[in-house]
Amino acid sequence: MDDTRSEIEELKRIVDTARQEIELSVMFHETWKPAAYDGALQARIGTSYATHAFQIIRLSLRRELLLALTRVWDTNKQAVRMSLIADRLRNKKLFEALVQDRASRLGLSSKFAPDAMRNTLSPRRDEILELIAKYSANGASFEVLEKLKMLRHQHLAHRQLPRAPVGPTESNTAAQQQEEGAPPVWATDDEIETFYQDNLKIMRLLLSVVLGMAYDLSEATEVYEHHAKYFWASARGERTEGHPDYRPPPAASE
């Protein structure tokens, strides 16, 4: 097997591994959303004993989402790296070999098949590179990825000691300054949502270009959203009717 063929096979393995991480992020995110935004669900939980476990589950799902998303943007050479995927797709020789590989797998005898495949894959490749560049150094949203990595390194994958005591603060306040001893500025929910959606789009395009798969992960979100709806439908605090420990309040005396 020549070097180019070996690199194509490696690229396929990287993309498939990234797919597994992004699928995990979909599971975590779609299960987390009702716990974060469903007012009726939060009202059923209320301030009962069940609230403690509810908050732990919600926090855990959010934590695992952020870990899954940032893993595919690692810089470790042993890990999945979006930067490596971008480097492979920018390589003209490798991309042309990928075009020929995809065309040959279609089993078409026409000499125009590679040209048609190239015309199809090139715009998708360019869109992938544009989205990866968005979160790379000097990209429009590079700061978002840096904030997520800081959160992972300091609080999720590791537990860093605080440099100085800090008071309570609103994590979504953009005016916070990352000065010595000051609390860091974390990514907002809107920034995380955009990053999540961009990762789904990158993955859809990569699966199409590299693996020849028509798999839109945004459609998979509907499946997990549907499952989450039925799970959370049964969640309620013991002060809410329907809970096995629910006791109706005593009738008011006349």
Backbone bond lengths (Angstrom), bond angles and torsions (degrees), N, CA, C in turn:
res aa  C-N    CA-C-N  psi(-1)  N-CA   C-N-CA  omega(-1)  CA-C   N-CA-C  phi
1 M - - - 1.475 - - 1.531 109.56 -
2 D 1.350 118.95 124.94 1.455 120.53 -179.10 1.522 110.57 -74.41
3 D 1.346 114.61 171.33 1.466 120.08 -175.08 1.527 112.02 -61.84
4 T 1.326 116.91 -40.33 1.470 120.34 -178.22 1.522 110.56 -63.81
5 R 1.323 115.63 -44.71 1.467 119.31 179.11 1.521 110.72 -62.69
6 S 1.315 115.95 -39.46 1.466 120.71 178.85 1.524 110.59 -63.79
7 E 1.332 117.19 -39.56 1.461 121.05 179.29 1.527 111.54 -67.33
8 I 1.333 117.04 -36.28 1.463 120.48 176.81 1.522 110.44 -63.49
9 E 1.330 116.30 -44.75 1.464 119.89 179.57 1.519 110.90 -64.58
10 E 1.333 116.69 -37.30 1.465 120.34 177.26 1.527 110.19 -65.19
11 L 1.335 116.34 -42.47 1.460 120.79 179.01 1.526 110.58 -60.65
12 K 1.313 117.01 -40.77 1.459 120.76 178.39 1.528 111.03 -62.41
13 R 1.322 116.54 -41.07 1.471 119.86 178.80 1.528 111.14 -65.70
14 I 1.325 116.29 -40.19 1.466 120.33 179.40 1.529 110.45 -63.14
15 V 1.328 115.62 -45.89 1.470 120.15 -178.94 1.527 110.58 -63.63
16 D 1.314 117.41 -41.19 1.463 120.18 -179.99 1.525 110.89 -66.36
17 T 1.331 117.41 -37.65 1.471 120.44 176.88 1.520 110.48 -66.36
18 A 1.336 116.42 -41.52 1.466 120.26 177.12 1.523 110.47 -61.73
19 R 1.328 116.11 -39.00 1.474 119.85 177.97 1.526 111.04 -57.00
20 Q 1.318 117.15 -42.23 1.461 120.61 -179.69 1.524 111.45 -62.75
21 E 1.334 116.49 -40.00 1.472 120.00 178.81 1.526 110.97 -67.10
22 I 1.329 117.01 -42.83 1.463 119.95 -178.76 1.527 110.49 -68.80
23 E 1.325 117.78 -34.91 1.466 120.03 174.88 1.522 110.56 -62.19
24 L 1.329 116.96 -39.94 1.469 120.06 175.91 1.525 110.70 -61.56
25 S 1.337 116.02 -41.97 1.465 119.18 -179.28 1.522 110.91 -62.82
26 V 1.333 117.50 -35.84 1.468 121.23 177.05 1.526 110.20 -63.37
27 M 1.324 116.68 -45.91 1.473 120.71 178.90 1.526 110.65 -58.18
28 F 1.338 116.19 -48.03 1.464 120.12 -177.23 1.532 111.06 -66.20
29 H 1.327 116.49 -44.77 1.462 120.20 -174.08 1.524 112.51 -67.64
30 E 1.320 115.87 -45.80 1.463 118.78 -177.14 1.527 112.15 -70.91
31 T 1.326 117.21 -26.22 1.469 119.80 175.48 1.519 110.71 -78.86
32 W 1.342 116.58 -30.11 1.466 121.71 -179.55 1.527 112.27 -74.79
33 K 1.324 118.13 -36.49 1.468 121.06 -171.05 1.528 114.66 -54.53
34 P 1.357 119.77 -45.73 1.465 117.14 178.84 1.531 112.49 -61.70
35 A 1.336 116.66 -36.79 1.464 119.78 179.61 1.521 111.46 -65.25
36 A 1.338 116.91 -27.48 1.457 120.85 -178.01 1.519 113.29 -90.60
37 Y 1.350 117.31 -32.13 1.458 119.48 -169.15 1.534 115.09 -122.20
38 D 1.317 118.72 -11.86 1.463 120.83 -177.20 1.538 109.65 -82.64
39 G 1.322 115.71 102.21 1.466 120.02 -178.06 1.511 112.88 -63.68
40 A 1.338 117.65 -36.66 1.459 120.93 179.71 1.525 110.71 -65.07
41 L 1.331 116.62 -39.86 1.463 120.60 177.65 1.526 110.24 -64.07
42 Q 1.305 116.85 -45.64 1.463 120.43 -179.76 1.533 111.11 -63.43
43 A 1.330 116.14 -34.58 1.468 119.59 178.10 1.526 110.91 -68.08
44 R 1.333 117.24 -36.80 1.471 120.23 178.62 1.528 111.08 -66.76
45 I 1.334 115.86 -37.43 1.463 119.49 177.54 1.519 110.11 -70.36
46 G 1.338 115.11 -42.35 1.462 120.61 176.97 1.516 112.33 61.02
47 T 1.325 115.19 -143.43 1.472 121.71 179.61 1.524 110.07 -111.70
48 S 1.307 116.19 30.75 1.463 121.59 -176.34 1.524 110.79 -80.30
49 Y 1.339 115.93 -178.86 1.463 120.75 176.34 1.529 111.24 -60.20
50 A 1.330 116.99 -32.43 1.464 121.29 -177.99 1.525 112.08 -64.38
51 T 1.330 117.38 -19.95 1.458 120.76 -178.05 1.521 111.99 -59.12
52 H 1.333 116.59 -36.61 1.466 119.98 -177.18 1.525 110.96 -60.82
53 A 1.333 117.69 -50.80 1.460 121.34 179.83 1.530 110.49 -65.66
54 F 1.329 116.87 -36.96 1.464 121.83 179.04 1.527 110.44 -59.63
55 Q 1.327 117.11 -45.95 1.456 121.01 -179.27 1.527 111.54 -67.94
56 I 1.328 116.81 -35.58 1.468 120.71 178.31 1.532 110.10 -65.03
57 I 1.329 116.34 -44.25 1.469 120.27 179.39 1.528 110.12 -64.03
58 R 1.322 116.76 -43.55 1.458 120.41 -179.74 1.532 111.03 -62.02
59 L 1.333 116.42 -44.71 1.457 121.51 178.85 1.528 111.45 -63.14
60 S 1.332 116.56 -41.32 1.464 120.83 -178.58 1.521 111.53 -65.30
61 L 1.325 117.07 -41.31 1.461 120.81 179.27 1.529 110.69 -63.82
62 R 1.326 116.66 -41.11 1.465 120.63 179.50 1.529 110.02 -65.98
63 R 1.323 115.69 -42.55 1.463 120.69 179.52 1.530 110.66 -60.14
64 E 1.323 116.87 -46.44 1.464 120.21 -177.99 1.521 111.77 -68.26
65 L 1.332 117.03 -33.02 1.467 119.80 175.54 1.521 110.39 -60.09
66 L 1.328 116.38 -50.31 1.460 120.66 -176.83 1.525 111.44 -64.22
67 L 1.330 117.02 -37.34 1.463 120.01 177.22 1.530 111.13 -64.93
68 A 1.335 116.90 -43.36 1.466 121.01 -179.42 1.521 110.97 -64.25
69 L 1.332 117.30 -43.40 1.466 120.51 -178.49 1.528 111.67 -65.87
70 T 1.330 116.82 -43.61 1.471 118.94 -176.48 1.525 112.30 -75.53
71 R 1.340 117.47 -21.41 1.470 118.77 179.77 1.528 112.02 -61.70
72 V 1.337 117.23 -35.82 1.476 118.63 -178.10 1.530 112.30 -77.82
73 W 1.336 116.49 -3.01 1.465 120.65 177.14 1.526 110.86 -113.27
74 D 1.327 116.91 19.91 1.459 121.66 179.45 1.526 111.07 -62.19
75 T 1.332 115.32 160.45 1.458 121.12 173.41 1.526 111.24 -108.18
76 N 1.338 116.48 -8.68 1.455 121.11 177.28 1.532 110.12 -61.12
77 K 1.317 117.30 130.34 1.461 121.10 -176.09 1.523 112.92 -67.09
78 Q 1.333 117.30 -16.13 1.452 120.48 179.00 1.533 112.08 -92.17
79 A 1.326 116.32 -1.42 1.467 120.79 -174.78 1.526 110.90 -109.75
80 V 1.344 114.62 170.00 1.468 120.33 172.56 1.525 107.74 -65.95
81 R 1.333 115.91 133.04 1.463 119.21 -178.24 1.520 110.19 -134.98
82 M 1.327 116.18 121.22 1.453 119.47 174.83 1.522 110.49 -62.53
83 S 1.334 116.89 -32.62 1.466 120.01 179.61 1.523 111.09 -63.54
84 L 1.332 117.19 -37.43 1.467 120.62 178.54 1.531 110.33 -68.82
85 I 1.327 116.39 -41.26 1.467 120.15 177.14 1.529 109.92 -58.96
86 A 1.334 116.51 -43.88 1.466 120.21 179.45 1.527 110.91 -62.69
87 D 1.334 117.17 -42.50 1.460 120.62 179.20 1.530 110.91 -60.25
88 R 1.332 116.47 -41.98 1.465 120.52 179.94 1.536 111.09 -64.35
89 L 1.318 116.38 -42.32 1.468 119.60 -177.06 1.530 112.16 -73.01
90 R 1.336 117.33 -24.45 1.470 120.46 177.05 1.535 111.55 -76.50
91 N 1.325 115.97 -21.90 1.460 120.90 -178.88 1.535 109.14 -69.44
92 K 1.334 116.27 110.62 1.469 120.75 -174.61 1.530 112.07 -61.01
93 K 1.322 116.17 -41.02 1.465 119.89 -179.56 1.522 110.90 -64.74
94 L 1.331 115.91 -43.31 1.462 120.08 -179.48 1.526 110.64 -67.30
95 F 1.340 116.37 -42.49 1.458 119.19 -179.02 1.528 110.93 -64.50
96 E 1.328 117.04 -39.94 1.456 119.79 178.33 1.533 110.89 -64.37
97 A 1.341 116.22 -38.99 1.466 119.72 176.90 1.523 110.39 -64.37
98 L 1.342 116.61 -36.09 1.458 120.82 177.97 1.531 110.28 -66.31
99 V 1.332 116.61 -41.41 1.473 121.27 176.88 1.530 110.04 -59.08
100 Q 1.320 116.54 -47.04 1.465 120.81 -179.51 1.531 110.49 -63.90
101 D 1.320 115.95 -39.75 1.469 120.42 179.05 1.521 111.14 -62.69
102 R 1.343 116.02 -46.14 1.465 120.82 -179.88 1.531 110.35 -64.39
103 A 1.335 117.06 -41.15 1.468 120.69 -178.79 1.528 110.73 -65.77
104 S 1.325 116.94 -41.37 1.465 120.35 -178.54 1.516 111.49 -66.62
105 R 1.332 116.74 -32.18 1.464 120.24 -179.21 1.525 112.35 -70.75
106 L 1.336 116.21 -19.11 1.467 119.56 177.13 1.523 111.21 -74.85
107 G 1.321 116.64 -18.89 1.458 120.45 178.92 1.513 114.28 74.29
108 L 1.343 116.63 21.25 1.470 120.18 -179.62 1.526 109.65 -87.93
109 S 1.318 116.86 133.93 1.459 121.45 -178.44 1.525 112.81 -86.70
110 S 1.319 116.89 -13.73 1.464 120.32 -177.36 1.525 110.91 -63.07
111 K 1.335 115.28 137.79 1.466 119.54 178.20 1.526 112.07 -71.26
112 F 1.346 116.12 -12.17 1.461 120.46 179.60 1.537 112.43 -89.05
113 A 1.322 116.81 -5.17 1.469 120.13 -177.66 1.531 112.32 -58.67
114 P 1.350 119.65 -45.13 1.470 119.01 178.70 1.525 112.78 -61.51
115 D 1.351 116.64 -37.22 1.470 119.54 179.07 1.524 110.83 -64.04
116 A 1.313 116.26 -42.91 1.469 120.40 178.95 1.524 110.30 -64.36
117 M 1.341 116.55 -40.81 1.461 120.57 179.73 1.531 110.31 -66.04
118 R 1.319 116.59 -40.82 1.472 120.56 179.70 1.531 110.46 -63.64
119 N 1.323 116.29 -42.35 1.469 120.48 179.76 1.523 111.67 -65.37
120 T 1.335 116.25 -28.93 1.463 120.64 178.78 1.525 111.61 -78.72
121 L 1.334 115.88 -43.69 1.462 119.96 -172.96 1.529 114.03 -81.14
122 S 1.331 117.70 -30.18 1.472 120.32 -174.80 1.532 113.12 -58.92
123 P 1.355 119.96 -48.05 1.469 118.64 178.41 1.536 112.89 -62.64
124 R 1.317 116.78 -34.17 1.464 120.39 178.70 1.522 110.25 -69.39
125 R 1.333 115.70 -41.68 1.461 119.86 175.96 1.525 110.87 -58.93
126 D 1.332 116.29 -44.55 1.464 121.18 -179.38 1.530 111.31 -63.07
127 E 1.329 116.95 -37.74 1.467 120.29 179.03 1.521 110.74 -67.91
128 I 1.330 116.89 -38.84 1.466 120.60 176.08 1.526 109.98 -59.67
129 L 1.319 116.52 -49.00 1.464 121.09 -178.53 1.526 111.34 -61.92
130 E 1.314 116.41 -37.12 1.470 120.51 179.30 1.532 110.75 -65.86
131 L 1.326 116.65 -42.45 1.465 120.12 -179.34 1.533 111.40 -69.56
132 I 1.331 117.04 -39.38 1.466 119.37 177.64 1.526 109.96 -66.35
133 A 1.334 117.06 -39.51 1.465 120.88 178.22 1.529 111.45 -62.67
134 K 1.305 117.16 -30.75 1.466 121.80 179.71 1.527 111.39 -57.54
135 Y 1.350 116.92 -34.59 1.467 121.25 -178.30 1.525 112.63 -107.01
136 S 1.332 116.80 11.08 1.458 121.50 177.53 1.524 109.54 -96.67
137 A 1.325 116.73 172.39 1.467 121.06 -178.53 1.524 110.38 -51.86
138 N 1.337 115.09 132.47 1.468 123.78 -178.63 1.530 112.95 73.07
139 G 1.326 118.03 4.55 1.452 121.26 176.32 1.512 111.64 -78.33
140 A 1.324 116.22 161.78 1.465 121.29 -175.66 1.526 112.51 -60.80
141 S 1.339 117.94 -32.06 1.468 120.65 -176.76 1.527 112.13 -118.86
142 F 1.331 116.40 24.24 1.463 120.36 179.12 1.526 111.04 -58.53
143 E 1.342 116.14 -37.32 1.464 120.60 -178.13 1.531 111.40 -62.50
144 V 1.336 117.05 -33.46 1.473 120.38 178.90 1.523 109.98 -62.85
145 L 1.323 116.71 -47.26 1.465 120.30 179.34 1.517 110.58 -64.01
146 E 1.317 117.80 -39.29 1.460 120.83 178.48 1.530 111.25 -62.60
147 K 1.325 117.17 -40.03 1.470 120.52 178.46 1.523 110.79 -66.01
148 L 1.323 117.22 -38.64 1.463 120.91 178.62 1.524 111.19 -68.19
149 K 1.324 116.79 -38.89 1.462 120.09 177.37 1.519 111.22 -66.68
150 M 1.332 116.53 -37.95 1.457 120.00 177.80 1.522 110.35 -62.95
151 L 1.337 115.67 -42.71 1.463 120.39 178.26 1.525 110.14 -61.44
152 R 1.330 116.42 -43.62 1.464 119.88 179.69 1.527 111.15 -62.93
153 H 1.333 116.84 -47.63 1.463 120.28 -175.77 1.524 112.26 -67.54
154 Q 1.328 116.82 -36.46 1.460 119.74 -173.70 1.524 113.79 -90.19
155 H 1.345 117.74 -25.78 1.458 118.92 -171.81 1.521 115.69 -132.96
156 L 1.324 118.83 -24.27 1.461 120.00 -173.76 1.522 112.01 -100.96
157 A 1.334 116.94 -63.48 1.463 119.90 179.61 1.521 111.14 -76.07
158 H 1.330 116.64 -28.64 1.467 122.31 178.95 1.521 108.10 -134.90
159 R 1.303 116.45 169.16 1.462 120.50 176.12 1.517 107.81 -124.79
160 Q 1.325 115.72 103.98 1.447 121.19 -176.48 1.524 110.08 -90.18
161 L 1.329 115.32 139.85 1.455 119.31 177.91 1.521 109.78 -70.86
162 P 1.341 117.42 140.13 1.468 119.27 177.60 1.520 110.71 -67.31
163 R 1.314 115.53 144.53 1.464 119.89 179.75 1.517 111.61 -77.32
164 A 1.317 116.99 -27.00 1.456 120.91 -179.83 1.514 108.09 -160.23
165 P 1.343 117.51 150.83 1.468 119.04 178.26 1.521 109.80 -60.92
166 V 1.335 115.71 139.72 1.460 120.17 178.16 1.521 109.17 -129.77
167 G 1.320 115.32 151.56 1.449 120.20 178.18 1.503 110.82 -87.21
168 P 1.343 117.35 170.91 1.457 119.72 178.16 1.520 111.12 -61.01
169 T 1.328 115.80 144.56 1.463 119.77 -178.99 1.513 109.70 -149.21
170 E 1.282 118.26 159.61 1.458 123.16 178.42 1.519 108.40 -86.04
171 S 1.350 117.35 118.82 1.460 121.49 -172.52 1.522 112.68 -69.11
172 N 1.329 118.16 -19.11 1.459 119.43 -176.19 1.525 112.70 -96.71
173 T 1.328 117.69 9.57 1.453 120.12 -179.01 1.515 110.36 -79.86
174 A 1.324 116.77 114.72 1.462 120.79 -174.45 1.521 112.32 -68.29
175 A 1.339 117.44 -21.46 1.460 120.12 -174.83 1.518 113.27 -79.67
176 Q 1.316 117.70 -6.75 1.463 119.82 179.09 1.522 109.78 -58.41
177 Q 1.302 116.74 141.83 1.457 120.88 -179.79 1.522 109.62 -109.88
178 Q 1.338 115.87 136.18 1.453 120.58 179.42 1.523 109.69 -86.64
179 E 1.317 115.52 62.28 1.452 120.78 179.35 1.514 108.86 -89.88
180 E 1.326 116.03 168.62 1.459 121.25 179.38 1.519 109.94 -57.35
181 G 1.334 115.64 122.31 1.458 120.06 178.49 1.506 114.55 84.89
182 A 1.347 118.14 -7.76 1.460 120.86 -179.51 1.525 109.37 -90.98
183 P 1.340 117.97 151.65 1.465 120.22 178.81 1.522 111.00 -65.13
184 P 1.333 118.42 142.71 1.461 120.45 179.36 1.522 111.49 -71.12
185 V 1.309 115.84 161.26 1.457 121.46 177.09 1.522 107.95 -93.25
186 W 1.331 117.23 116.07 1.458 120.43 -180.00 1.524 110.48 -88.27
187 A 1.311 116.39 160.29 1.460 121.28 176.63 1.525 109.75 -65.82
188 T 1.307 117.14 143.09 1.454 121.48 178.69 1.521 110.14 -79.31
189 D 1.326 116.03 165.19 1.469 120.26 177.20 1.530 110.98 -60.00
190 D 1.332 117.08 -37.74 1.465 120.33 179.31 1.530 110.86 -65.43
191 E 1.323 117.25 -40.79 1.466 120.88 178.50 1.522 111.06 -65.12
192 I 1.331 116.33 -40.97 1.465 120.77 179.05 1.530 109.89 -65.47
193 E 1.323 117.16 -41.21 1.467 120.89 179.91 1.536 110.30 -62.60
194 T 1.328 116.82 -43.42 1.468 120.28 178.67 1.525 110.45 -64.28
195 F 1.320 117.20 -42.39 1.462 121.60 178.18 1.528 110.39 -61.48
196 Y 1.308 116.28 -42.49 1.463 122.17 177.79 1.533 110.78 -60.49
197 Q 1.329 116.37 -49.04 1.468 120.29 -179.24 1.529 111.65 -64.37
198 D 1.324 116.96 -37.75 1.472 120.11 178.13 1.525 110.62 -65.73
199 N 1.325 117.78 -36.93 1.461 120.74 177.27 1.532 111.52 -65.52
200 L 1.322 116.13 -38.15 1.471 119.41 176.03 1.528 110.59 -62.24
201 K 1.330 115.72 -41.24 1.465 120.06 -179.16 1.529 110.80 -67.76
202 I 1.343 116.69 -43.70 1.466 120.31 177.44 1.523 110.18 -58.44
203 M 1.341 115.61 -43.19 1.459 119.67 -176.47 1.521 110.83 -66.85
204 R 1.329 116.81 -41.05 1.475 120.05 178.57 1.520 110.47 -59.34
205 L 1.325 116.68 -45.21 1.456 121.20 -178.93 1.528 111.85 -68.32
206 L 1.331 117.09 -39.82 1.459 120.44 179.30 1.526 111.55 -63.91
207 L 1.306 115.91 -42.60 1.463 119.28 179.51 1.522 110.69 -62.35
208 S 1.322 116.22 -36.09 1.454 120.45 178.72 1.526 111.10 -70.05
209 V 1.338 116.40 -48.98 1.462 120.88 -174.37 1.523 112.10 -71.12
210 V 1.328 116.61 -46.45 1.469 120.53 -171.18 1.526 112.79 -89.75
211 L 1.332 116.41 -42.21 1.466 119.35 -174.41 1.523 113.86 -105.89
212 G 1.334 116.94 -6.94 1.460 119.15 179.70 1.516 112.83 68.75
213 M 1.339 116.26 30.64 1.463 121.49 -178.78 1.522 110.66 -105.87
214 A 1.320 116.64 133.53 1.464 121.67 173.90 1.525 107.20 -96.12
215 Y 1.320 115.89 82.50 1.463 121.51 -174.07 1.514 108.02 -131.40
216 D 1.322 116.34 106.04 1.460 121.70 -179.86 1.519 108.37 -96.39
217 L 1.329 116.56 108.55 1.462 120.64 -176.85 1.524 112.24 -66.86
218 S 1.340 117.20 -21.04 1.460 118.57 177.10 1.530 110.83 -66.19
219 E 1.348 116.70 -24.73 1.465 119.94 175.17 1.532 110.50 -75.25
220 A 1.332 116.33 -31.91 1.467 120.18 177.52 1.527 110.84 -65.54
221 T 1.339 116.52 -26.90 1.465 118.70 179.09 1.528 110.89 -60.37
222 E 1.332 116.71 -33.46 1.472 120.38 -179.33 1.529 110.84 -65.67
223 V 1.338 116.19 -35.10 1.464 119.92 179.05 1.518 110.36 -65.07
224 Y 1.346 116.60 -49.51 1.465 119.70 -177.51 1.527 111.58 -71.89
225 E 1.318 116.53 -30.46 1.467 119.92 174.06 1.528 110.12 -63.26
226 H 1.334 115.54 -40.44 1.466 121.12 178.88 1.535 110.32 -64.02
227 H 1.331 116.39 -45.43 1.465 120.22 179.06 1.529 111.30 -63.38
228 A 1.344 115.88 -41.90 1.462 120.27 -179.36 1.527 111.14 -62.47
229 K 1.332 116.04 -37.34 1.471 119.69 -179.82 1.525 110.91 -57.76
230 Y 1.333 116.21 -42.80 1.465 119.45 -178.06 1.522 111.90 -74.36
231 F 1.325 116.81 -31.06 1.472 118.86 176.90 1.522 110.56 -67.89
232 W 1.343 116.23 -51.59 1.457 119.63 -175.65 1.525 112.63 -72.20
233 A 1.328 117.30 -18.07 1.472 119.55 179.19 1.523 111.37 -60.74
234 S 1.330 116.71 -28.87 1.465 119.82 -177.72 1.522 112.63 -91.16
235 A 1.339 117.65 -6.07 1.465 120.38 -176.98 1.518 110.84 -80.65
236 R 1.324 116.14 125.22 1.463 121.17 178.21 1.515 109.37 -158.36
237 G 1.307 116.44 154.46 1.452 121.10 178.00 1.516 111.23 -81.47
238 E 1.329 115.86 163.63 1.463 119.57 -176.39 1.529 112.53 -69.07
239 R 1.329 116.80 -10.34 1.467 119.81 176.14 1.523 111.81 -91.98
240 T 1.348 116.41 3.13 1.455 121.37 -179.52 1.519 109.98 -108.40
241 E 1.310 116.82 134.03 1.466 120.70 -179.76 1.525 110.07 -58.13
242 G 1.317 116.39 134.83 1.453 121.90 -176.49 1.512 112.01 111.04
243 H 1.331 117.51 -22.71 1.467 121.01 175.80 1.525 108.20 -73.35
244 P 1.348 118.12 140.47 1.471 119.55 -177.57 1.530 113.46 -60.83
245 D 1.340 118.46 -23.92 1.464 121.29 179.07 1.531 112.85 -100.06
246 Y 1.335 115.58 11.22 1.462 118.85 -178.47 1.523 110.94 -66.19
247 R 1.306 116.16 133.93 1.456 122.20 173.88 1.516 107.35 -126.64
248 P 1.319 117.27 121.08 1.478 118.34 -179.10 1.527 110.18 -63.38
249 P 1.319 117.11 145.74 1.463 120.17 179.68 1.515 109.51 -63.61
250 P 1.337 116.64 148.31 1.461 118.45 179.52 1.530 111.04 -61.86
251 A 1.336 114.28 143.58 1.461 119.09 179.92 1.517 109.54 -63.71
252 A 1.321 115.22 139.85 1.456 119.58 179.71 1.524 109.36 -65.69
253 S 1.328 117.44 134.85 1.461 121.80 179.83 1.512 110.50 -70.45
254 E 1.316 115.02 140.61 1.471 118.49 -178.38 1.521 110.00 -80.66
